Amino acid sequence: MLTKLNKTLEKIMPVLTPAAVGVGLLSASWLHTLSFLVPWIFAVMTFAGSIGSNFKDLGKVMKHPLPIIAVFLILHLVMPLIGWAAGTLIFPGDDLTQTGFVLLFVIPTGVVSLVWVTIYGGNIALTLALILLDTLLSPFIVPLSLSLIVGAKVHMDVWGMMNGLLWMVVIPSVIGMLLNHWTKGQIKTVWGPRLAPFTKIGLFAVVAINSSVVAPHLRDMNVKLVQIIVTALVCATLGYLAGWLVSRSMKWDRDVTVALTFNSGMRNLSAGAVLAISFFPPPVVLPVIAGMLFQQLLAALYGYNLDKKYRLKSQPSQAA
């Protein structure tokens, strides 16, 4: 039953987060009272996503570090600078919105990218290594990046942010990885399929609750909000495109290209929204919520194009 539920949820992944945003807006009057649950739900999601990681796969991937270096440069240099440039050009003088766009693109790659990489036959070991490394480094990278790019424009509780990421992301990941090691992979085999649907349900719950918290700022559709949504869409598209272009220019294999495309484009925006709500004024959250609207839809679009491209490419050789 859980396997069937998981497959159904995988099929509707592109509309899962937009639907969650809608539920959050419509149910904001009572749903926002559950915001205290979000860090706990997210910690469980991170744990469930990390039980497939192990030290052996990480070691193998680290022997060929170029794809990892490429993704890290896209995630934490290219895209944050694009977010900062877009925020500065389109919202001059609006420090909070600019910070929101930087936050949107300094958040580590998303655990959900593993789902898309698996669906489209990408390199799972590389994806797990990227998620793990980016997750473990996030308490340092996120506050440092925000401090360097945004600077003193917006007050930031750096230690609070690091502590939040530590408990929500790092500790559950390490526990999951250690359990995988101690059980010789049995925990992934036994509990992976059982936890998979609850990870997606958890994603829906986190997005819905976070959306309910910022509902007062999203209800009144105005020119600025439309600008934020369109800017987030364009910038988010560039993340996926950058991963694909770098991999194609380096002539890496299909599985690496699929992994780089998804990991360069997807972000742990649930964690980003939790951080924004916890440590910043409400306007900072808007670009992150806007990014949530399109992340899964863009993943589905790029996945479809990747599948089509490689399927067409492989047909002549199969005929021959």
KAZIGI-V616269 format. One record per backbone hydrogen bond with DSSP energy under -0.5 kcal/mol. NH is the residue of the N-H (numbers start at 1). CO is the residue of the C=O. E is the energy in kcal/mol with one decimal. If there is no record, write none. Layout:
BEGIN
[[NH,CO,E] [NH,CO,E]]
END
This chain:
BEGIN
[[5,1,-2.5] [6,2,-2.5] [7,3,-2.3] [8,4,-2.3] [9,5,-2.4] [10,6,-2.3] [11,7,-1.8] [12,8,-1.3] [13,10,-1.0] [15,12,-1.2] [16,12,-0.9] [16,13,-0.8] [17,13,-0.8] [19,15,-2.1] [20,16,-2.0] [21,17,-2.4] [22,18,-2.1] [23,19,-2.5] [24,20,-2.5] [25,21,-2.2] [26,22,-2.3] [27,23,-2.1] [28,25,-0.7] [30,27,-1.3] [31,27,-2.8] [32,28,-1.2] [33,30,-1.1] [34,31,-2.1] [35,32,-1.5] [37,34,-2.2] [38,35,-1.1] [41,37,-2.7] [42,38,-2.8] [43,39,-2.0] [44,40,-2.0] [45,41,-2.3] [46,42,-2.5] [47,43,-2.3] [48,44,-2.6] [49,45,-2.0] [50,46,-1.1] [50,47,-0.7] [51,47,-0.9] [53,50,-2.0] [58,54,-1.7] [59,55,-2.2] [60,56,-2.0] [61,57,-2.3] [62,58,-2.0] [63,59,-0.7] [63,60,-0.9] [64,61,-1.6] [65,62,-0.5] [67,64,-0.5] [69,65,-2.7] [70,66,-2.6] [71,67,-2.3] [72,68,-2.5] [73,69,-2.2] [74,70,-2.0] [75,71,-3.3] [76,72,-2.6] [77,73,-1.3] [78,73,-2.7] [79,74,-2.6] [81,77,-1.6] [82,78,-2.0] [83,79,-2.9] [84,80,-2.5] [85,81,-2.6] [86,82,-2.8] [87,83,-2.4] [88,84,-2.5] [89,85,-2.5] [90,86,-2.5] [91,87,-1.8] [94,91,-1.8] [95,93,-1.1] [98,94,-2.1] [99,95,-2.2] [100,96,-2.0] [101,97,-1.9] [102,98,-1.8] [103,99,-2.9] [104,100,-2.1] [105,101,-0.8] [105,102,-0.8] [106,102,-0.6] [106,103,-0.9] [107,103,-1.1] [113,110,-1.3] [114,111,-1.7] [115,112,-1.0] [116,112,-1.3] [117,113,-2.7] [118,114,-2.2] [119,115,-2.3] [120,116,-2.1] [121,118,-1.2] [122,117,-3.4] [123,255,-2.3] [124,122,-0.9] [127,123,-1.9] [128,124,-2.9] [129,125,-2.2] [130,126,-2.5] [131,127,-2.7] [132,128,-2.6] [133,129,-2.8] [134,130,-2.6] [135,131,-2.3] [136,132,-2.8] [137,133,-2.0] [138,134,-0.9] [138,135,-0.5] [140,137,-1.7] [141,137,-2.7] [142,138,-2.0] [144,140,-1.7] [145,141,-3.0] [146,142,-2.3] [147,143,-2.4] [148,144,-2.5] [149,145,-2.6] [150,146,-2.3] [151,146,-1.2] [153,150,-1.2] [154,151,-0.6] [158,156,-1.4] [161,157,-2.4] [162,158,-2.5] [163,159,-2.4] [164,160,-2.4] [165,161,-2.4] [166,162,-2.2] [167,163,-2.1] [168,164,-2.3] [169,165,-2.3] [170,165,-1.9] [171,166,-2.9] [173,169,-1.6] [174,170,-2.6] [175,171,-2.5] [176,172,-2.4] [177,173,-2.4] [178,174,-2.6] [179,175,-2.4] [180,176,-1.9] [181,177,-2.1] [182,178,-2.9] [183,179,-2.2] [184,181,-1.0] [185,180,-2.6] [186,183,-1.5] [189,185,-1.6] [190,186,-3.0] [191,187,-2.3] [192,187,-0.7] [192,188,-1.2] [195,191,-2.6] [196,192,-1.8] [197,193,-0.6] [199,195,-1.7] [200,196,-1.3] [201,197,-2.2] [202,198,-2.5] [203,199,-2.0] [204,200,-2.1] [205,201,-2.4] [206,202,-2.7] [207,203,-2.4] [208,204,-2.4] [209,205,-2.6] [210,206,-2.6] [211,207,-2.3] [212,208,-1.9] [213,209,-1.6] [214,210,-1.4] [215,212,-0.6] [217,214,-1.6] [218,214,-0.8] [218,215,-1.1] [219,215,-2.1] [221,219,-1.3] [222,220,-0.6] [226,222,-2.2] [227,223,-2.3] [228,224,-2.4] [229,225,-2.4] [230,226,-2.6] [231,227,-2.6] [232,228,-2.4] [233,229,-2.1] [234,230,-2.5] [235,231,-2.6] [236,232,-2.5] [237,233,-2.0] [238,234,-1.4] [239,235,-1.0] [240,236,-1.2] [241,237,-2.1] [242,238,-2.6] [243,239,-1.8] [244,240,-2.1] [245,241,-2.7] [246,242,-2.5] [247,243,-1.9] [248,244,-2.4] [249,245,-2.5] [250,246,-1.7] [251,248,-0.9] [252,247,-2.1] [257,253,-2.5] [258,254,-2.5] [259,255,-1.8] [260,256,-2.8] [261,257,-2.4] [262,258,-2.0] [263,259,-2.5] [264,260,-2.0] [265,261,-1.2] [266,262,-2.8] [268,108,-2.8] [269,267,-2.2] [271,268,-0.6] [272,268,-1.9] [273,269,-2.7] [274,270,-2.0] [275,271,-2.5] [276,272,-2.7] [277,273,-2.7] [278,274,-2.2] [279,275,-2.7] [280,276,-1.6] [284,281,-1.8] [285,282,-1.8] [286,282,-0.7] [287,283,-0.5] [288,284,-0.6] [289,285,-2.5] [290,286,-2.6] [291,287,-2.1] [292,288,-1.6] [293,289,-1.2] [294,290,-0.7] [294,291,-0.8] [295,291,-1.6] [296,292,-0.6] [298,294,-3.1] [299,295,-2.0] [300,296,-2.3] [301,297,-2.2] [302,298,-2.9] [303,299,-2.5] [304,300,-2.4] [305,301,-2.2] [306,302,-2.6] [307,303,-2.6] [308,304,-2.5] [309,305,-2.5] [310,306,-2.5] [311,307,-2.1] [312,308,-2.2] [313,309,-1.9] [314,310,-1.8] [315,311,-1.0] [316,312,-0.7] [318,314,-1.8] [319,315,-2.2] [320,316,-2.3]]
END
